Amino acid sequence: MIQPTRDTYIFRLGGGPYRRNRLLGWLLFGAFLVCALVAALLSVLLLPTYPHAFTLYLKWQDVLVALLWYIALLSLAGCAMVVRFQYALRAGYTREMLTLVGDDTITVRDLSHKNLASIFSVVATALTCFVVALVGVIPEMLLGWTLSLPHALLAFLSTGIAVLLSIVGLVITIPVLFVLLLGGISCVSFCCKMGSPHTYHLTDHASLMIDGFALAIHAPGSPESLVELDLLAPQDQRQLLDLLRARWIDAERPWNPGLGEEIAAALEEAVIA
């Protein structure tokens, strides 16, 4: 803990959690980078293996190349999000992870390793949505097969069915692609906010709760933050809990009537750890 002024207390990310989360982050970064390189290489190898003349139907090779390019770009986006988290980790370790200012202001960063799980979940969800979108264009790939059938009547009937299925598939594909576009825009906001500091004014409308050795903070008009206390050094954990209890008592216990018991339980857990 650092106390630059009388009423300001700065808590930094502990050395052990910093190194652990940083290692996990670089491992995830490496996995994304390998996926991007492999997908790009496979697409380059696949492109020369089939003709690129214009047709009225989709070639399965084109769909596969599009999927590989998407995987490569999505993996690079995952790398960018991991780098953003690594920057936030560094800031929490060298500057501050949690700051108490006066009796009514707290600034926190969420630097939990669960952010890495969220990054993986975002990438996996985006990939799943794109695969669903590709499923919708499968009937358009079948047109190449139906048009080459030897019997004219069979070719006509099967092509008609494929066209109808293509229309149905587009009903699936277009909304999914639109959702992907909106998701990509929201991912930019998610990336910018990940690990960024959030400031809360501890008024009567604020809520603090400690559960599972994690501090949850909620205030109207601000996103909820969850700070894992075990990211702090053991001594900082106890000092922070003591400061919170003192402020809770001085403020006549408005944030959570049971916060005193929760802090006491957390102090016992900190002592045991």
ZAMARGU-4260 file (C-alpha; in steps of 0.2 Angstrom, whole numbers, plus 5000, padded with zeros to 4 digits):
<rodrens>
0) 5000/5000/5000 | 5006/5018/4996 | 4999/5033/5005 | 5004/5048/4995 | 4993/5060/5005
5) 4984/5059/5021 | 4967/5053/5014 | 4973/5043/4999 | 4978/5025/4999 | 4984/5016/4984
10) 4984/4997/4982 | 4994/4989/4968 | 4992/4972/4961 | 5002/4959/4970 | 5018/4952/4962
15) 5013/4934/4962 | 4996/4937/4954 | 5004/4949/4942 | 5016/4936/4936 | 5003/4922/4935
20) 4990/4932/4925 | 5004/4939/4914 | 5010/4921/4910 | 4992/4915/4907 | 4989/4930/4895
25) 5004/4927/4885 | 5000/4909/4883 | 4983/4914/4877 | 4991/4926/4865 | 5002/4913/4858
30) 4988/4901/4855 | 4978/4915/4846 | 4994/4919/4836 | 4997/4901/4831 | 4979/4899/4826
35) 4980/4915/4815 | 4996/4909/4806 | 4990/4891/4803 | 4973/4898/4796 | 4982/4910/4785
40) 4994/4897/4779 | 4980/4884/4775 | 4971/4898/4765 | 4986/4902/4755 | 4989/4883/4751
45) 4971/4881/4746 | 4969/4896/4735 | 4979/4889/4720 | 4970/4872/4720 | 4954/4877/4712
50) 4948/4888/4698 | 4942/4906/4702 | 4930/4909/4687 | 4914/4917/4691 | 4899/4905/4694
55) 4881/4907/4699 | 4884/4896/4714 | 4896/4896/4729 | 4911/4884/4728 | 4915/4875/4744
60) 4933/4880/4742 | 4928/4898/4743 | 4918/4895/4759 | 4932/4886/4767 | 4944/4900/4762
65) 4932/4913/4769 | 4931/4903/4785 | 4950/4902/4787 | 4952/4921/4784 | 4939/4924/4797
70) 4948/4913/4809 | 4964/4922/4806 | 4957/4939/4808 | 4947/4934/4823 | 4963/4926/4831
75) 4972/4943/4828 | 4958/4952/4837 | 4960/4940/4851 | 4978/4944/4852 | 4974/4963/4852
80) 4962/4960/4867 | 4975/4950/4876 | 4988/4964/4874 | 4975/4977/4881 | 4973/4966/4896
85) 4992/4965/4898 | 4993/4984/4898 | 4980/4985/4911 | 4989/4972/4921 | 5005/4982/4920
90) 4996/4998/4925 | 4988/4989/4940 | 5006/4983/4945 | 5016/4999/4943 | 5002/5012/4947
95) 4986/5006/4955 | 4973/4993/4956 | 4963/5000/4969 | 4963/5018/4976 | 4953/5025/4991
100) 4952/5044/4992 | 4944/5052/5007 | 4929/5044/5015 | 4918/5042/5000 | 4928/5038/4984
105) 4935/5022/4978 | 4943/5018/4961 | 4946/5000/4956 | 4952/4989/4941 | 4946/4972/4938
110) 4962/4962/4934 | 4956/4945/4937 | 4961/4931/4926 | 4943/4929/4922 | 4946/4942/4909
115) 4956/4930/4899 | 4941/4918/4900 | 4930/4932/4894 | 4941/4935/4879 | 4941/4917/4874
120) 4922/4917/4876 | 4920/4932/4865 | 4931/4924/4851 | 4923/4907/4852 | 4906/4915/4851
125) 4910/4925/4836 | 4917/4910/4828 | 4901/4900/4832 | 4890/4913/4824 | 4901/4914/4808
130) 4899/4895/4807 | 4881/4896/4809 | 4880/4910/4795 | 4890/4898/4784 | 4878/4884/4787
135) 4865/4895/4779 | 4874/4896/4763 | 4876/4877/4761 | 4861/4876/4749 | 4870/4888/4737
140) 4885/4877/4737 | 4873/4862/4732 | 4868/4872/4716 | 4885/4867/4708 | 4880/4849/4710
145) 4862/4850/4705 | 4866/4859/4689 | 4877/4845/4684 | 4865/4831/4686 | 4863/4821/4669
150) 4844/4820/4669 | 4836/4837/4665 | 4820/4834/4675 | 4830/4828/4690 | 4842/4843/4688
155) 4827/4855/4687 | 4818/4849/4702 | 4834/4847/4713 | 4840/4865/4708 | 4823/4872/4712
160) 4823/4864/4729 | 4841/4870/4732 | 4836/4888/4727 | 4821/4888/4739 | 4833/4881/4753
165) 4845/4895/4748 | 4832/4908/4751 | 4828/4900/4768 | 4847/4899/4772 | 4849/4918/4768
170) 4835/4921/4781 | 4847/4913/4794 | 4864/4920/4787 | 4859/4939/4785 | 4853/4941/4803
175) 4868/4932/4810 | 4880/4942/4800 | 4871/4958/4806 | 4873/4952/4824 | 4891/4948/4821
180) 4893/4966/4815 | 4885/4973/4831 | 4896/4961/4841 | 4912/4968/4833 | 4907/4985/4837
185) 4903/4981/4855 | 4920/4971/4856 | 4929/4988/4854 | 4920/4995/4869 | 4923/4979/4879
190) 4942/4979/4874 | 4944/4998/4879 | 4935/4995/4896 | 4944/4979/4901 | 4955/4982/4916
195) 4951/5001/4915 | 4949/5010/4931 | 4931/5014/4937 | 4927/5027/4950 | 4913/5025/4963
200) 4907/5038/4975 | 4901/5029/4991 | 4885/5038/4994 | 4869/5031/5001 | 4864/5023/4984
205) 4881/5014/4983 | 4882/4995/4987 | 4897/4986/4993 | 4897/4967/4996 | 4911/4955/5000
210) 4908/4937/4994 | 4920/4923/4990 | 4934/4935/4995 | 4929/4947/4981 | 4923/4965/4983
215) 4908/4969/4973 | 4904/4987/4970 | 4888/4994/4963 | 4882/5012/4960 | 4869/5020/4950
220) 4875/5025/4933 | 4891/5015/4934 | 4895/4997/4929 | 4897/4984/4943 | 4915/4980/4947
225) 4921/4964/4955 | 4938/4965/4963 | 4946/4949/4969 | 4955/4953/4985 | 4968/4939/4983
230) 4976/4949/4969 | 4983/4960/4983 | 4997/4956/4994 | 4992/4948/5010 | 4996/4964/5020
235) 4987/4975/5008 | 4972/4964/5010 | 4971/4967/5028 | 4974/4985/5027 | 4961/4987/5014
240) 4948/4978/5024 | 4952/4988/5039 | 4950/5004/5030 | 4934/4999/5022 | 4927/4994/5039
245) 4932/5011/5046 | 4924/5020/5032 | 4908/5010/5034 | 4907/5013/5052 | 4910/5032/5050
250) 4897/5033/5036 | 4884/5025/5048 | 4884/5009/5038 | 4873/5014/5023 | 4881/5003/5009
255) 4877/4986/5016 | 4870/4982/5033 | 4880/4966/5034 | 4896/4973/5027 | 4904/4972/5044
260) 4901/4953/5046 | 4907/4951/5028 | 4923/4961/5032 | 4926/4951/5047 | 4925/4934/5038
265) 4936/4941/5024 | 4949/4946/5038 | 4949/4929/5045 | 4952/4921/5028 | 4966/4934/5024
270) 4974/4929/5041 | 4973/4910/5037 | 4980/4913/5019
</rodrens>
